[in-house]
Amino acid sequence: MASVLRLRPGTAVIFRDSRSVQVGSDLNRHVVLTDLTDNEMSFLESLGRAAQPSEFTGTPSRSSRPGVQLPQHRRDAIETALRNANMIAEDQCTAHLSLRAEGATAATFGMLCLLGDSATLTIDIRCRGSVDPAISRFIGQRYLGQSVAAAMRSYVHDVGASATFSPVPAPDLVVVSAQRFPDPGVLAGLASAEQPHIVLTRTESGYMMSPIIIPGVTPCFFCAFHPCFRQDPQLLRHMFQASRWRLAPIPRRIDHYAALLLMQRVASVYKGEECAQALSPDGPELSDVVTLTDAGTVISQAVTWDPDCGCRM
């Protein structure tokens, strides 16, 4: 039995003349099929109708099946032409990623929703506290004051991301989100467990994001800060003093951009660095520490092993 052939959702099928059909309307992605029979043109039209999003769900019915049947050799030829033009709908969310969320910022919420469009997620939430104005301005005022854990479950579900929530003893990646500066105890625990992780901190003017950190394999989070520690030995103590002060909301475009960059880095865990870089080809290198400011400035800093850190085994 032939498999169900499906076009990408929302693909237009355009009758150019009595014997040719254009599938797709994007200038950079379409294909023109010529010398078609009436049956073949009807077959392509039925594929297009089956790919139309539902008015209520926004997605086509996966059970839609063309009503016109073609000889197998002609069906195969049409499928090959469509596939070569990248017009065939592939099954989505085939990749799976398990994450642990240690804390949350607005960009953490955004990253989970973006990533849930292209992968199925299992999320282990380790978040304390309640949703503050800096987060509720991004995810919605109705979440203000709710526990971060409950808000994360509800928000990710409401936006339709493909995710389940359950404890994960050894996730693929831990996303550490913090205000101003991460807890060194949390990072030390992840290092001792040899647990890959990434660190996202909300700063007064934006965000700072680490590369993916693999203990013993890549430089740790603090490798980027030891030069600053040498210049100011009291820096860490001052950062903890600053953490007592609440952060104000920042422009939502910065939250969105940080979420996109964070998603790009997290996606590298299952897509490979080269593929993840292609998600944002003009963005910073995946191995840099990235600082985003509310003025839209992006500062990238390469991270290398620091001799004073001791994280390199």
C-alpha positions as CSV (number, residue, x, y, z in Angstrom):
1,M,0.0,0.0,0.0
2,A,1.4,3.4,-1.0
3,S,2.3,5.8,1.8
4,V,0.2,9.0,2.1
5,L,1.8,11.8,0.1
6,R,1.5,15.2,1.9
7,L,2.6,18.6,0.8
8,R,4.1,21.1,3.3
9,P,1.2,22.7,5.2
10,G,-0.2,25.8,3.5
11,T,1.3,25.0,0.1
12,A,-0.5,26.6,-2.9
13,V,-1.2,24.7,-6.1
14,I,-1.4,27.0,-9.0
15,F,-2.8,26.1,-12.5
16,R,-0.4,27.9,-14.9
17,D,-2.2,26.6,-18.1
18,S,-4.2,23.5,-19.2
19,R,-1.2,21.2,-18.8
20,S,1.1,22.6,-16.2
21,V,0.9,23.2,-12.4
22,Q,3.1,25.2,-10.1
23,V,3.4,23.8,-6.6
24,G,4.3,26.4,-4.0
25,S,4.3,30.2,-4.4
26,D,7.6,31.2,-2.6
27,L,10.0,32.6,-5.1
28,N,12.8,30.6,-3.6
29,R,10.9,27.3,-3.2
30,H,8.4,26.0,-5.8
31,V,8.3,23.6,-8.7
32,V,6.6,23.7,-12.0
33,L,5.3,20.4,-13.4
34,T,4.5,20.3,-17.1
35,D,2.9,17.9,-19.7
36,L,0.3,16.7,-17.1
37,T,-2.8,14.8,-17.7
38,D,-6.2,15.9,-16.3
39,N,-6.0,13.2,-13.7
40,E,-2.5,14.3,-12.6
41,M,-3.6,17.9,-12.3
42,S,-6.6,16.8,-10.2
43,F,-4.2,14.7,-8.1
44,L,-2.0,17.7,-7.4
45,E,-5.0,19.9,-6.6
46,S,-6.2,17.3,-4.1
47,L,-2.7,17.3,-2.5
48,G,-2.9,21.1,-2.1
49,R,-6.4,21.0,-0.6
50,A,-5.3,18.3,1.9
51,A,-2.4,20.6,2.9
52,Q,-4.6,23.5,3.7
53,P,-4.6,24.4,7.4
54,S,-7.8,23.9,9.3
55,E,-9.6,27.1,10.3
56,F,-9.8,25.9,13.8
57,T,-6.5,24.1,14.4
58,G,-4.2,25.8,12.0
59,T,-2.8,22.4,10.8
60,P,-3.9,20.1,8.0
61,S,-5.5,16.8,8.8
62,R,-2.8,14.1,8.9
63,S,-5.4,11.6,7.6
64,S,-6.1,13.6,4.4
65,R,-5.6,11.3,1.4
66,P,-5.8,12.4,-2.3
67,G,-9.0,11.1,-3.9
68,V,-7.5,10.7,-7.3
69,Q,-5.3,7.7,-7.9
70,L,-2.5,7.6,-10.5
71,P,-0.5,4.8,-12.1
72,Q,2.4,4.0,-9.7
73,H,5.1,5.1,-12.1
74,R,3.5,8.6,-12.6
75,R,2.9,9.0,-8.9
76,D,6.5,8.1,-8.2
77,A,7.7,10.7,-10.8
78,I,5.6,13.4,-9.3
79,E,6.7,12.6,-5.8
80,T,10.3,12.7,-6.9
81,A,9.9,16.1,-8.4
82,L,8.1,17.4,-5.3
83,R,10.7,15.9,-3.0
84,N,13.6,17.3,-5.0
85,A,12.0,20.8,-4.6
86,N,11.6,20.3,-0.9
87,M,7.8,20.5,-1.1
88,I,7.0,17.3,0.7
89,A,5.9,17.5,4.4
90,E,8.2,15.4,6.5
91,D,7.1,14.2,9.9
92,Q,7.8,16.9,12.5
93,C,9.1,16.6,16.0
94,T,11.0,13.4,15.3
95,A,13.9,14.6,17.5
96,H,13.6,14.2,21.2
97,L,15.5,16.3,23.8
98,S,15.3,16.0,27.6
99,L,16.0,19.3,29.5
100,R,16.2,20.4,33.1
101,A,15.2,24.0,33.8
102,E,17.1,25.3,36.8
103,G,15.5,28.7,37.3
104,A,13.8,30.8,34.6
105,T,13.9,34.1,32.8
106,A,11.5,35.4,30.2
107,A,13.9,34.1,27.5
108,T,13.8,30.6,29.1
109,F,10.1,30.5,28.5
110,G,10.5,31.7,24.9
111,M,13.3,29.2,24.2
112,L,11.1,26.2,25.3
113,C,8.3,27.3,23.0
114,L,10.6,27.8,20.0
115,L,12.4,24.5,20.6
116,G,9.0,22.7,21.0
117,D,8.3,23.5,17.4
118,S,11.1,21.3,16.1
119,A,11.6,18.7,18.8
120,T,9.6,16.8,21.4
121,L,10.8,17.9,24.8
122,T,10.8,16.3,28.2
123,I,11.2,19.0,30.7
124,D,12.3,18.6,34.4
125,I,11.4,21.8,36.1
126,R,13.5,22.9,39.0
127,C,12.3,26.4,39.5
128,R,11.5,28.2,42.7
129,G,9.8,31.5,43.3
130,S,6.9,33.2,41.5
131,V,6.5,35.0,38.2
132,D,7.7,38.6,38.5
133,P,6.9,41.5,36.2
134,A,10.0,41.0,34.1
135,I,8.7,37.5,33.1
136,S,4.9,38.3,33.1
137,R,5.5,41.2,30.6
138,F,6.8,38.6,28.2
139,I,4.4,35.6,28.8
140,G,1.3,37.5,29.9
141,Q,0.0,39.4,32.9
142,R,-2.3,36.5,34.0
143,Y,0.8,34.6,35.1
144,L,2.0,37.3,37.4
145,G,2.4,35.9,41.0
146,Q,2.0,32.3,39.9
147,S,4.7,29.8,40.8
148,V,7.3,29.7,38.0
149,A,6.9,25.9,37.7
150,A,3.1,26.1,37.3
151,A,3.4,29.0,34.8
152,M,6.0,27.2,32.8
153,R,3.8,24.1,32.4
154,S,0.7,26.2,31.5
155,Y,2.5,28.6,29.1
156,V,4.4,25.9,27.2
157,H,1.1,23.9,26.9
158,D,-0.9,27.0,25.8
159,V,1.4,27.9,22.9
160,G,1.2,24.3,21.6
161,A,4.9,23.3,22.1
162,S,5.5,19.6,22.0
163,A,6.5,18.9,25.6
164,T,5.9,16.7,28.6
165,F,6.9,17.4,32.2
166,S,8.5,14.8,34.4
167,P,11.7,14.4,36.5
168,V,14.7,13.4,34.4
169,P,17.7,12.1,36.4
170,A,20.3,12.6,33.7
171,P,18.9,15.1,31.0
172,D,20.6,15.8,27.7
173,L,21.1,19.4,28.9
174,V,20.5,21.5,32.0
175,V,19.5,25.1,31.3
176,V,20.5,27.3,34.2
177,S,18.7,30.6,34.3
178,A,19.5,33.2,36.9
179,Q,19.1,36.9,37.8
180,R,22.4,38.7,37.5
181,F,24.7,35.8,38.3
182,P,24.2,32.0,38.7
183,D,24.6,30.2,42.0
184,P,28.1,28.7,42.1
185,G,26.8,25.8,44.1
186,V,24.5,24.8,41.3
187,L,27.3,25.0,38.7
188,A,29.6,23.0,41.0
189,G,27.0,20.3,41.3
190,L,26.6,20.0,37.6
191,A,30.3,19.9,37.1
192,S,30.8,17.1,39.6
193,A,28.0,15.2,38.0
194,E,29.6,15.8,34.5
195,Q,26.3,17.1,33.4
196,P,26.2,19.2,30.2
197,H,24.6,22.6,30.8
198,I,24.2,26.2,29.5
199,V,23.9,29.3,31.6
200,L,21.6,32.2,30.9
201,T,21.6,35.3,33.2
202,R,19.3,38.3,33.1
203,T,21.4,41.4,33.6
204,E,20.3,44.9,34.3
205,S,20.5,45.8,30.6
206,G,19.7,42.5,28.9
207,Y,21.2,39.0,29.0
208,M,24.4,37.1,29.1
209,M,24.6,33.6,27.7
210,S,27.3,30.9,28.0
211,P,28.2,28.3,25.4
212,I,27.2,24.7,25.9
213,I,29.4,23.6,28.8
214,I,30.6,19.9,29.0
215,P,32.5,19.5,32.2
216,G,36.1,18.4,31.6
217,V,35.7,18.8,27.9
218,T,35.0,22.6,27.4
219,P,35.8,25.6,29.5
220,C,33.4,26.2,32.3
221,F,31.3,29.2,33.0
222,F,33.8,30.8,35.3
223,C,36.7,30.6,32.8
224,A,35.2,33.7,31.2
225,F,35.2,35.6,34.5
226,H,38.6,34.8,36.0
227,P,40.3,37.7,34.3
228,C,37.7,40.0,35.9
229,F,38.2,38.2,39.3
230,R,41.9,38.9,39.0
231,Q,41.3,42.6,38.5
232,D,38.6,42.8,41.2
233,P,38.9,40.0,43.9
234,Q,35.7,41.2,45.5
235,L,33.7,40.9,42.3
236,L,31.8,37.7,43.2
237,R,30.8,39.0,46.6
238,H,29.6,42.2,44.9
239,M,27.5,40.2,42.5
240,F,25.8,38.4,45.3
241,Q,25.0,41.7,47.0
242,A,23.5,42.9,43.7
243,S,21.3,39.8,43.5
244,R,19.1,41.2,46.3
245,W,17.9,43.9,44.0
246,R,15.0,43.1,41.7
247,L,15.5,43.5,37.9
248,A,13.1,45.6,35.9
249,P,11.5,44.4,32.6
250,I,13.4,45.1,29.5
251,P,12.2,45.5,25.9
252,R,10.4,42.4,24.7
253,R,12.5,42.3,21.5
254,I,15.6,41.6,23.7
255,D,13.7,38.7,25.4
256,H,12.8,37.3,22.0
257,Y,16.3,37.7,20.6
258,A,17.8,36.0,23.7
259,A,15.2,33.2,23.4
260,L,16.2,32.7,19.8
261,L,19.9,32.6,20.5
262,L,19.3,30.2,23.5
263,M,17.2,27.9,21.3
264,Q,19.9,27.9,18.7
265,R,22.5,26.7,21.2
266,V,20.3,24.2,22.9
267,A,19.3,22.8,19.5
268,S,23.0,22.1,18.8
269,V,22.8,19.3,21.4
270,Y,20.6,17.2,19.0
271,K,21.0,18.9,15.6
272,G,24.8,19.3,15.6
273,E,26.6,22.6,15.8
274,E,26.7,23.2,12.0
275,C,22.9,22.7,11.6
276,A,22.2,24.9,14.7
277,Q,24.4,27.7,13.3
278,A,22.3,27.6,10.2
279,L,19.2,28.5,12.3
280,S,20.8,32.0,12.8
281,P,23.6,32.3,10.3
282,D,24.3,36.0,11.2
283,G,24.4,35.3,14.9
284,P,27.4,34.9,17.2
285,E,29.6,31.8,17.2
286,L,28.1,29.0,19.4
287,S,31.4,28.8,21.4
288,D,31.3,32.5,22.6
289,V,29.8,34.1,25.7
290,V,27.2,36.4,24.3
291,T,26.0,39.6,26.0
292,L,22.8,41.3,24.8
293,T,21.9,44.8,25.8
294,D,18.6,46.7,25.8
295,A,20.1,48.9,23.1
296,G,20.2,45.9,20.8
297,T,24.0,45.6,21.1
298,V,25.5,42.1,20.8
299,I,28.9,41.5,22.3
300,S,30.6,38.1,21.8
301,Q,33.6,37.0,23.8
302,A,35.6,33.8,23.0
303,V,36.0,31.5,26.0
304,T,39.3,29.6,26.6
305,W,40.5,27.5,29.5
306,D,41.7,29.7,32.3
307,P,44.8,28.5,34.3
308,D,43.4,29.8,37.6
309,C,40.0,28.0,37.2
310,G,41.0,24.3,37.8
311,C,38.0,23.0,35.8
312,R,40.2,21.2,33.3
313,M,40.9,17.7,34.4
